Amino acid sequence: MTRAERPPEPPSASPFEGLSMEAGGDVVAAGGDLEPTLVMDAYRHGVFPWFDAGEPVLWWSPDPRAILPLEDVHLPRRLVRTLRSGRFEIRFDTAFAHVIAACDEDRPDGSWIHDEMRACYLELHAQGHAHSCEAWLDGALAGGAYGVAFGGGFAAESMFHRVRDASKVALASLVDHLRERGFGLLDVQFTTPHLETFGCVEIPRDEYLERVRVVRDMDVTF
């Protein structure tokens, strides 16, 4: 464990408990503050914030939901060779602010990691909930990924690379780390061609929410 972790302190009556989730509706609520305690409560109920700067907070619970099955992640052969070569040095939580900033750079379709989101996740990191997996090359940050741990679940939020394969190495290393620590769920929210190469699958929201209920009170630490 790289830093002291505090257990989340959800409100006594969670606004996400029993939230009506109609089939096909990915946005399940709007409004409220992007406050770390509320955000952690959202993750513990299968919900996450995603919205544009200056707009009301939108709370998402996609149907279907994309996950990387920790017990059956597929690593392309070339990536396995890269991992075995030891070319990249893997670190955890040594440059979280730099990772989240890098995930915000050079996005041709724009970025959702605006100042309000960044401030929230930096505070979650300070509280021991948000974490980064970093791939370093010759003393420089070459790629990485960050996300949020909630019990035995981990919600991967974004990744980046400055050197070829660096983000893939970071993701593969994150998977190994979560396995070693006893995590039971790796959420990636939406599938992409990149994630499909790792064996990403989509499951119905009801199934995802049931998995969240199983893992959210597991006694594991990042």
N, C-alpha and C positions, 0 to 999 in steps of 0.2 A: 504494500500500500504506500503510495507516494505522498499522501497528505492525510491529515485527520479528516474523517468524514462524520458529518452530523446527520442523524436521521431526519428525514423530512418531517415537517410539522404542518400537515394539512388542516384546513379549517374543520371545526367540529362537525359542521354539516356541509359536506362537499357539494359545490354547485354542479359537479360532473357526475354525481351519484344518481343513477336512474335517469340520466339524460335521454330524451327521446331521440332515437337515431333511425330515421326513415331510410328504407332501402334506396340506394343510389345517391344519397345525400352525403357528400364528403365533408362539407362545413356543417358542424353540429351546434355551434353557438357563435355569438358575436358580442363584442364589448368587454368591459372589465379592464383591469390594469395588468400590465406585464410585470407582475410582482413575483419574485422567485418562489415563494411558498405556494402561490396559486399555480404557477407553472409546474412545479413538482407534483402537485395534486392532480393536474391534468395528465401528466405522463402515467401516473399510477392508475388512471382510468382510461388509458388508451387514446388520449387526446393530446395534441400538440399545437402550439401557436404558429401561425404563418400568415403574414399580412404585409402590405406595402407601407412605406413610411408615410406618416400623416393620416393614415386610415384607421378605422376601428380595428381592434384586435379580432382576428378570425381564429376560431378554434376548430381544428380538423381531426377527423377520425375516418380516414378513407375506407371505402368498401369497393373492391377488396383491398387488403393490406399486404404490402410486400415485406417479406422477412428473408433473412439468410439463415437457413437451418444450421445451427452450430454443429450438429452431428453429421452433416452431409454437405459441407462446403466443398466446392470443386475448385481446384487450383490448376490453371493451365500449366503445361509442362515447362514452358519457357519461364514462367514466374517461379516455379519450383526451383529451377536452376539458378535463377537470380537470388532467391532466398538462401539457397545453400552456399552460394559464393561468398556470402558475408559482405557484399559490396556496400550495403547500407547499414548504418548503425541505428538501432531502434531504441527510442526513448519514450517514456510516458510522462506527461504533465510537466515537462521542463520548459515548454514554450507555448502554452495554451493561447495566450493573447496573440502571438505571431501566427499560429495556425488559423484561428478564426479570422484574423485580418487577411491572411492569404486566400482563404476560401471566398473572400469578398472581392478579390481582384480579378480583373480581366474576364468578366462574365459577359459575353456578347448579348445575352438575353436579359441582362440586368441582374441585380442581386436583391435578395430579401434580407440580407444580413445588414440592415441599417443600424443607425446608432442606438436606437432603443433596444433592438434585439441583442446587439453586441453587449450593451451594458448589462442586460439581464443574464446572459450566459457567462459573462465574466464574474458576476456575483455568484452564480451557481457553481462556478469553478472554485471561487474563494471559499464557498461553503462545503466543498468536497463532493459535489454531485456531478458536475460536468468535467469531462476528461479529454485529453488529447493523446493520440498515438502518432509519433513523429518518426519520419525516416530522414536521417542525416547522412550527408555525403561530404567527406573532406571538411568537416567542421561547419558545414552550412545546411540549413533546413531545406531539404529537397522535396518534401511532400509530407502529407499528413491527413489525419481525419480527427473529427471531434464529435462528441455526443454526450448523452446524459444517462447516468446509471440510476435505476430505481429498483431497489431490492435486487432480484436476480435477473432483471431485464436491463437491456442497454439499447437506447434509441440513437442510432447513428444519424447525425444531422447533415454533415457535408464533408467533402474532402478536396484536396488540391494536389497538384504536382508542378514542380519546376524542372524536374529531371524525369526522363522517360521511366516508367514503371514505379516511380516513387510512391504514388498514391495506392497502387495495387499492393506494394510491399507493406505499406502502413495498414491497409485493410486486412491483409492476410495475417499480419502480426497481431492486430486487434482481435481477430477471431481466435488465434491461439491463446492469447492472454485471457479472453473471456472463458474459454474452455478450462484453462488451468485454474481460474478463480471460482469455477462452479456456477457460472451464469447459465440460465436456461432459455434465454430469448434474445435475439438480435433483430431489432426492428429497423428497416431501411425505408419505411413509409411508402415509396413508390418504386416500381421496377424501372430499370433502364437497361439498354443493351450491355453497358459495362457491367452492371450487377448481375445480369443474366449469365455472364461467363463464369461467375462464382457460384452459380446454382440458386440464384434468387428465385423465390416462388411467391405467388399470390394466394392468400387464403381469405375466406369470407370474414367480414368484420366480426361477426358473432364468435367465430373460432378464435380470432386474435384476442378479443376481449376476455375470453375464457382463459387463454394462455397468460394474459396479463394478471388476472386474478390469482393464478397459480404461483407466479414468480415474484410478485411485487413485495411480498413479505418474507422472501427467502433471506436467510442470514448469511449474505456474502458481501465482500467488499472488493472494490476495484483495485 
